[in-house]
Amino acid sequence: MQNGPRTMNTRPQSARPFVNRTNRTSNVARPDSRGSQNAQRSYERYLALAQAQAQSGDIIGAENYYQHAEHYFRSMSAAREAT
């Protein structure tokens, strides 16, 4: 910790979260284990969660889950068009 007045250019060490991070991304392709069956399952799961949120009165949470369900719906549609 510093003693004395701070200037605008100095920050405490905790305010710089990205300084010492390593790059953990990889260019290795993912195995195609997430097929249309998993997309169908995820679609149904998020749709059920959205309906539960809507019934409880949380329309913001419901919309979030509906957007997730829509993603999986589009994934299933793209998989059908590819075959």
PyMOL commands that place a pseudoatom at each C-alpha (Angstrom):
pseudoatom trace, name=CA, resn=MET, resi=1, chain=A, elem=C, hetatm=0, pos=[0.000, 0.000, 0.000]
pseudoatom trace, name=CA, resn=GLN, resi=2, chain=A, elem=C, hetatm=0, pos=[1.236, 3.467, -0.791]
pseudoatom trace, name=CA, resn=ASN, resi=3, chain=A, elem=C, hetatm=0, pos=[1.784, 6.254, 1.656]
pseudoatom trace, name=CA, resn=GLY, resi=4, chain=A, elem=C, hetatm=0, pos=[1.021, 9.797, 0.636]
pseudoatom trace, name=CA, resn=PRO, resi=5, chain=A, elem=C, hetatm=0, pos=[-1.365, 11.306, -1.880]
pseudoatom trace, name=CA, resn=ARG, resi=6, chain=A, elem=C, hetatm=0, pos=[-2.386, 9.337, -4.928]
pseudoatom trace, name=CA, resn=THR, resi=7, chain=A, elem=C, hetatm=0, pos=[-2.402, 10.698, -8.411]
pseudoatom trace, name=CA, resn=MET, resi=8, chain=A, elem=C, hetatm=0, pos=[-4.918, 9.798, -11.069]
pseudoatom trace, name=CA, resn=ASN, resi=9, chain=A, elem=C, hetatm=0, pos=[-2.492, 7.345, -12.723]
pseudoatom trace, name=CA, resn=THR, resi=10, chain=A, elem=C, hetatm=0, pos=[-1.844, 5.081, -9.730]
pseudoatom trace, name=CA, resn=ARG, resi=11, chain=A, elem=C, hetatm=0, pos=[-4.119, 2.217, -8.789]
pseudoatom trace, name=CA, resn=PRO, resi=12, chain=A, elem=C, hetatm=0, pos=[-3.983, -0.339, -6.023]
pseudoatom trace, name=CA, resn=GLN, resi=13, chain=A, elem=C, hetatm=0, pos=[-2.809, -3.772, -7.163]
pseudoatom trace, name=CA, resn=SER, resi=14, chain=A, elem=C, hetatm=0, pos=[-6.302, -5.286, -6.783]
pseudoatom trace, name=CA, resn=ALA, resi=15, chain=A, elem=C, hetatm=0, pos=[-7.762, -2.833, -9.308]
pseudoatom trace, name=CA, resn=ARG, resi=16, chain=A, elem=C, hetatm=0, pos=[-5.759, -4.402, -12.143]
pseudoatom trace, name=CA, resn=PRO, resi=17, chain=A, elem=C, hetatm=0, pos=[-7.355, -7.854, -12.521]
pseudoatom trace, name=CA, resn=PHE, resi=18, chain=A, elem=C, hetatm=0, pos=[-6.018, -8.671, -15.998]
pseudoatom trace, name=CA, resn=VAL, resi=19, chain=A, elem=C, hetatm=0, pos=[-2.315, -7.939, -15.506]
pseudoatom trace, name=CA, resn=ASN, resi=20, chain=A, elem=C, hetatm=0, pos=[-0.967, -11.407, -14.702]
pseudoatom trace, name=CA, resn=ARG, resi=21, chain=A, elem=C, hetatm=0, pos=[-3.521, -13.651, -16.380]
pseudoatom trace, name=CA, resn=THR, resi=22, chain=A, elem=C, hetatm=0, pos=[-2.345, -16.315, -18.748]
pseudoatom trace, name=CA, resn=ASN, resi=23, chain=A, elem=C, hetatm=0, pos=[-4.046, -16.930, -22.037]
pseudoatom trace, name=CA, resn=ARG, resi=24, chain=A, elem=C, hetatm=0, pos=[-6.016, -20.134, -21.538]
pseudoatom trace, name=CA, resn=THR, resi=25, chain=A, elem=C, hetatm=0, pos=[-7.671, -20.336, -24.918]
pseudoatom trace, name=CA, resn=SER, resi=26, chain=A, elem=C, hetatm=0, pos=[-6.850, -23.192, -27.218]
pseudoatom trace, name=CA, resn=ASN, resi=27, chain=A, elem=C, hetatm=0, pos=[-7.126, -23.705, -30.934]
pseudoatom trace, name=CA, resn=VAL, resi=28, chain=A, elem=C, hetatm=0, pos=[-8.005, -27.365, -30.457]
pseudoatom trace, name=CA, resn=ALA, resi=29, chain=A, elem=C, hetatm=0, pos=[-11.379, -28.175, -31.975]
pseudoatom trace, name=CA, resn=ARG, resi=30, chain=A, elem=C, hetatm=0, pos=[-14.035, -29.463, -29.608]
pseudoatom trace, name=CA, resn=PRO, resi=31, chain=A, elem=C, hetatm=0, pos=[-15.230, -32.979, -30.180]
pseudoatom trace, name=CA, resn=ASP, resi=32, chain=A, elem=C, hetatm=0, pos=[-18.696, -33.112, -31.710]
pseudoatom trace, name=CA, resn=SER, resi=33, chain=A, elem=C, hetatm=0, pos=[-20.236, -34.702, -28.640]
pseudoatom trace, name=CA, resn=ARG, resi=34, chain=A, elem=C, hetatm=0, pos=[-22.906, -32.057, -28.338]
pseudoatom trace, name=CA, resn=GLY, resi=35, chain=A, elem=C, hetatm=0, pos=[-25.275, -33.328, -30.966]
pseudoatom trace, name=CA, resn=SER, resi=36, chain=A, elem=C, hetatm=0, pos=[-28.892, -32.522, -31.670]
pseudoatom trace, name=CA, resn=GLN, resi=37, chain=A, elem=C, hetatm=0, pos=[-30.026, -34.765, -28.804]
pseudoatom trace, name=CA, resn=ASN, resi=38, chain=A, elem=C, hetatm=0, pos=[-28.254, -32.551, -26.286]
pseudoatom trace, name=CA, resn=ALA, resi=39, chain=A, elem=C, hetatm=0, pos=[-29.629, -29.458, -28.036]
pseudoatom trace, name=CA, resn=GLN, resi=40, chain=A, elem=C, hetatm=0, pos=[-33.149, -30.895, -27.790]
pseudoatom trace, name=CA, resn=ARG, resi=41, chain=A, elem=C, hetatm=0, pos=[-32.663, -31.647, -24.106]
pseudoatom trace, name=CA, resn=SER, resi=42, chain=A, elem=C, hetatm=0, pos=[-31.289, -28.157, -23.408]
pseudoatom trace, name=CA, resn=TYR, resi=43, chain=A, elem=C, hetatm=0, pos=[-34.107, -26.555, -25.390]
pseudoatom trace, name=CA, resn=GLU, resi=44, chain=A, elem=C, hetatm=0, pos=[-36.730, -28.394, -23.354]
pseudoatom trace, name=CA, resn=ARG, resi=45, chain=A, elem=C, hetatm=0, pos=[-34.940, -27.589, -20.095]
pseudoatom trace, name=CA, resn=TYR, resi=46, chain=A, elem=C, hetatm=0, pos=[-34.708, -23.846, -20.792]
pseudoatom trace, name=CA, resn=LEU, resi=47, chain=A, elem=C, hetatm=0, pos=[-38.270, -23.738, -22.055]
pseudoatom trace, name=CA, resn=ALA, resi=48, chain=A, elem=C, hetatm=0, pos=[-39.495, -25.334, -18.807]
pseudoatom trace, name=CA, resn=LEU, resi=49, chain=A, elem=C, hetatm=0, pos=[-37.393, -22.909, -16.748]
pseudoatom trace, name=CA, resn=ALA, resi=50, chain=A, elem=C, hetatm=0, pos=[-38.825, -19.972, -18.719]
pseudoatom trace, name=CA, resn=GLN, resi=51, chain=A, elem=C, hetatm=0, pos=[-42.383, -21.137, -18.169]
pseudoatom trace, name=CA, resn=ALA, resi=52, chain=A, elem=C, hetatm=0, pos=[-41.742, -21.578, -14.443]
pseudoatom trace, name=CA, resn=GLN, resi=53, chain=A, elem=C, hetatm=0, pos=[-40.314, -18.073, -14.195]
pseudoatom trace, name=CA, resn=ALA, resi=54, chain=A, elem=C, hetatm=0, pos=[-43.267, -16.638, -16.111]
pseudoatom trace, name=CA, resn=GLN, resi=55, chain=A, elem=C, hetatm=0, pos=[-45.730, -18.390, -13.801]
pseudoatom trace, name=CA, resn=SER, resi=56, chain=A, elem=C, hetatm=0, pos=[-43.945, -16.990, -10.758]
pseudoatom trace, name=CA, resn=GLY, resi=57, chain=A, elem=C, hetatm=0, pos=[-44.239, -13.472, -12.200]
pseudoatom trace, name=CA, resn=ASP, resi=58, chain=A, elem=C, hetatm=0, pos=[-40.571, -12.925, -13.074]
pseudoatom trace, name=CA, resn=ILE, resi=59, chain=A, elem=C, hetatm=0, pos=[-40.873, -11.790, -16.685]
pseudoatom trace, name=CA, resn=ILE, resi=60, chain=A, elem=C, hetatm=0, pos=[-37.232, -10.678, -16.914]
pseudoatom trace, name=CA, resn=GLY, resi=61, chain=A, elem=C, hetatm=0, pos=[-35.969, -14.090, -15.811]
pseudoatom trace, name=CA, resn=ALA, resi=62, chain=A, elem=C, hetatm=0, pos=[-38.456, -15.770, -18.128]
pseudoatom trace, name=CA, resn=GLU, resi=63, chain=A, elem=C, hetatm=0, pos=[-37.216, -13.751, -21.094]
pseudoatom trace, name=CA, resn=ASN, resi=64, chain=A, elem=C, hetatm=0, pos=[-33.640, -14.736, -20.282]
pseudoatom trace, name=CA, resn=TYR, resi=65, chain=A, elem=C, hetatm=0, pos=[-34.545, -18.414, -20.322]
pseudoatom trace, name=CA, resn=TYR, resi=66, chain=A, elem=C, hetatm=0, pos=[-36.613, -18.004, -23.497]
pseudoatom trace, name=CA, resn=GLN, resi=67, chain=A, elem=C, hetatm=0, pos=[-33.557, -16.509, -25.208]
pseudoatom trace, name=CA, resn=HIS, resi=68, chain=A, elem=C, hetatm=0, pos=[-31.472, -19.503, -24.149]
pseudoatom trace, name=CA, resn=ALA, resi=69, chain=A, elem=C, hetatm=0, pos=[-34.179, -21.848, -25.447]
pseudoatom trace, name=CA, resn=GLU, resi=70, chain=A, elem=C, hetatm=0, pos=[-34.243, -19.968, -28.747]
pseudoatom trace, name=CA, resn=HIS, resi=71, chain=A, elem=C, hetatm=0, pos=[-30.487, -20.495, -29.134]
pseudoatom trace, name=CA, resn=TYR, resi=72, chain=A, elem=C, hetatm=0, pos=[-30.901, -24.254, -28.840]
pseudoatom trace, name=CA, resn=PHE, resi=73, chain=A, elem=C, hetatm=0, pos=[-33.918, -24.185, -31.144]
pseudoatom trace, name=CA, resn=ARG, resi=74, chain=A, elem=C, hetatm=0, pos=[-31.787, -22.499, -33.795]
pseudoatom trace, name=CA, resn=SER, resi=75, chain=A, elem=C, hetatm=0, pos=[-29.015, -25.040, -33.217]
pseudoatom trace, name=CA, resn=MET, resi=76, chain=A, elem=C, hetatm=0, pos=[-31.472, -27.873, -33.813]
pseudoatom trace, name=CA, resn=SER, resi=77, chain=A, elem=C, hetatm=0, pos=[-32.793, -26.168, -36.968]
pseudoatom trace, name=CA, resn=ALA, resi=78, chain=A, elem=C, hetatm=0, pos=[-29.282, -25.722, -38.345]
pseudoatom trace, name=CA, resn=ALA, resi=79, chain=A, elem=C, hetatm=0, pos=[-28.463, -29.359, -37.636]
pseudoatom trace, name=CA, resn=ARG, resi=80, chain=A, elem=C, hetatm=0, pos=[-31.606, -30.475, -39.492]
pseudoatom trace, name=CA, resn=GLU, resi=81, chain=A, elem=C, hetatm=0, pos=[-30.741, -28.320, -42.508]
pseudoatom trace, name=CA, resn=ALA, resi=82, chain=A, elem=C, hetatm=0, pos=[-27.216, -29.744, -42.611]
pseudoatom trace, name=CA, resn=THR, resi=83, chain=A, elem=C, hetatm=0, pos=[-28.472, -33.327, -42.921]
for i in range(1, 83): cmd.bond("trace and resi %d" % i, "trace and resi %d" % (i + 1))
show_as sticks, trace
zoom trace
